[in-house]
Amino acid sequence: MGFKNQLSLEEQSAIGDDTYAEVATRSNFYFSIDDNKKDKNIRVYDFDAPGNKFRHPNVILPHEHCDIQHYVDTKDLSEDKLFEIYAYYSLMVDMHIA
């Protein structure tokens, strides 16, 4: 009887230790929780997501977000306005090359 009681106490202790290890490491046979996953997982699914530290916006100057391929109606513009558009386009090309 004494041996049986000692064995049951050791089994209970082992079960308790296993349960404590599962809770402390937050893992068991079926799953494992990694607290540092967000620091180790650097795959980026959405570059435009807010808070994305890998997002490098390409808009630096005001109105640079305007697409240079978009149609600009220049039929009714004066010569000064045309020079302004050409100067802006030249600046955009220079910024792109730089």
C-alpha positions as CSV (number, residue, x, y, z in Angstrom):
1,M,0.0,0.0,0.0
2,G,2.8,2.4,0.8
3,F,4.5,1.8,-2.5
4,K,1.1,2.3,-4.3
5,N,0.6,5.6,-2.5
6,Q,4.1,6.8,-3.3
7,L,3.6,5.9,-6.9
8,S,0.2,7.8,-7.1
9,L,1.9,10.8,-5.5
10,E,4.7,10.7,-8.0
11,E,2.2,10.4,-10.9
12,Q,0.2,13.4,-9.5
13,S,3.4,15.4,-9.2
14,A,4.5,14.5,-12.8
15,I,1.0,15.5,-14.1
16,G,1.2,18.7,-12.2
17,D,4.7,19.5,-13.5
18,D,3.6,18.7,-17.1
19,T,0.6,21.0,-16.7
20,Y,2.7,23.8,-15.2
21,A,5.2,23.4,-18.2
22,E,2.3,23.7,-20.6
23,V,1.1,26.8,-19.0
24,A,4.5,28.4,-18.6
25,T,5.7,27.7,-22.1
26,R,2.2,28.1,-23.6
27,S,2.6,25.0,-25.7
28,N,1.5,21.4,-25.8
29,F,1.2,18.6,-28.3
30,Y,-1.4,20.4,-30.4
31,F,-0.2,24.1,-30.5
32,S,2.5,26.4,-29.5
33,I,2.2,30.2,-28.8
34,D,5.2,32.3,-29.7
35,D,5.1,35.7,-28.0
36,N,7.9,37.1,-30.3
37,K,6.1,36.1,-33.6
38,K,5.3,39.7,-34.6
39,D,9.0,40.6,-34.3
40,K,10.3,37.5,-36.1
41,N,7.6,37.4,-38.9
42,I,8.8,40.1,-41.3
43,R,6.8,39.0,-44.3
44,V,4.7,42.0,-45.5
45,Y,1.3,41.4,-47.0
46,D,0.1,44.9,-47.4
47,F,2.7,47.7,-47.8
48,D,0.1,50.4,-47.4
49,A,-1.2,49.2,-44.1
50,P,-1.1,51.9,-41.3
51,G,1.8,51.3,-38.9
52,N,3.9,49.4,-41.4
53,K,7.5,50.2,-40.6
54,F,8.6,48.9,-44.1
55,R,6.4,51.4,-45.9
56,H,8.4,54.0,-47.8
57,P,6.0,56.5,-49.4
58,N,7.2,57.9,-52.7
59,V,5.4,61.3,-52.2
60,I,7.8,63.9,-51.0
61,L,6.8,67.1,-52.6
62,P,3.3,68.7,-52.6
63,H,1.2,67.4,-55.6
64,E,3.8,64.7,-56.3
65,H,1.0,62.2,-55.8
66,C,-0.5,63.3,-59.1
67,D,0.1,60.8,-61.8
68,I,2.3,62.2,-64.6
69,Q,0.6,59.9,-67.1
70,H,-2.8,61.4,-66.4
71,Y,-4.2,63.6,-69.3
72,V,-3.7,67.3,-68.7
73,D,-5.8,69.6,-71.0
74,T,-3.4,72.2,-72.3
75,K,-5.6,73.7,-75.1
76,D,-6.8,76.7,-73.1
77,L,-3.6,77.4,-71.1
78,S,-1.6,80.5,-71.6
79,E,2.1,80.4,-72.4
80,D,3.1,81.0,-68.8
81,K,0.9,78.2,-67.6
82,L,2.5,75.9,-70.2
83,F,6.0,76.8,-69.0
84,E,4.8,76.1,-65.4
85,I,3.6,72.6,-66.4
86,Y,6.9,71.9,-68.3
87,A,8.9,73.1,-65.4
88,Y,7.0,70.9,-63.0
89,Y,7.4,68.0,-65.3
90,S,11.2,68.7,-65.5
91,L,11.3,68.8,-61.7
92,M,9.5,65.4,-61.5
93,V,11.9,63.9,-64.0
94,D,14.9,65.3,-62.0
95,M,13.5,64.0,-58.7
96,H,12.9,60.6,-60.3
97,I,16.5,60.5,-61.5
98,A,17.9,61.7,-58.2
